């Protein structure tokens, strides 16, 4: 499972791979914009960042 997040908009999504996580994030952004009633959007919001931050699963004993 991969999680995608756009901090400028505080919107997150996820997917089974990186591509699906990005695709789902764009869909979530578009839905959010539509629900807010915005007619024009800045396409820079939807652009993919040139950096990819990675995380890995860890286990913590409690």
HELIX and SHEET records of a PDB file:
HELIX    1   1 UNK A   18  UNK A   36  1                                  19    
HELIX    2   2 UNK A   43  UNK A   46  5                                   4    
SHEET    1   A 2 UNK A   2  UNK A   6  0                                        
SHEET    2   A 2 UNK A  11  UNK A  15 -1                                        
END                                                                             
